[in-house]
Amino acid sequence: MSEHHSGPVETGAAMDYQEHERTYERFIAGAKYGTIITVALMLAMAAGFFGGAGLIGGFLIWVILSIAGVFIMR
């Protein structure tokens, strides 16, 4: 509260825009693929618990859906 800024706001170091874009792209990719894996896991759990697929069937469904989702989103 005691500091009074009268100069320009951008007085810090220069921004590395290439690194910013690279970080943003990685974040978006992580969110996208993380969502795919999570949705595939939820569907596989539903098939395993309620559909009678069991543990091995649910695991196989998860692997297949994960691979298919990642392949489709590329």
Secondary structure, DSSP 4 states (H G I P E B T S, - for coil): ------S-S--SPPP-HHHHHHHHHHHHHHHHHHHHHHHHHHHHHHHHHTSS-HHHHHHHHHHHHHHHHHHHH-
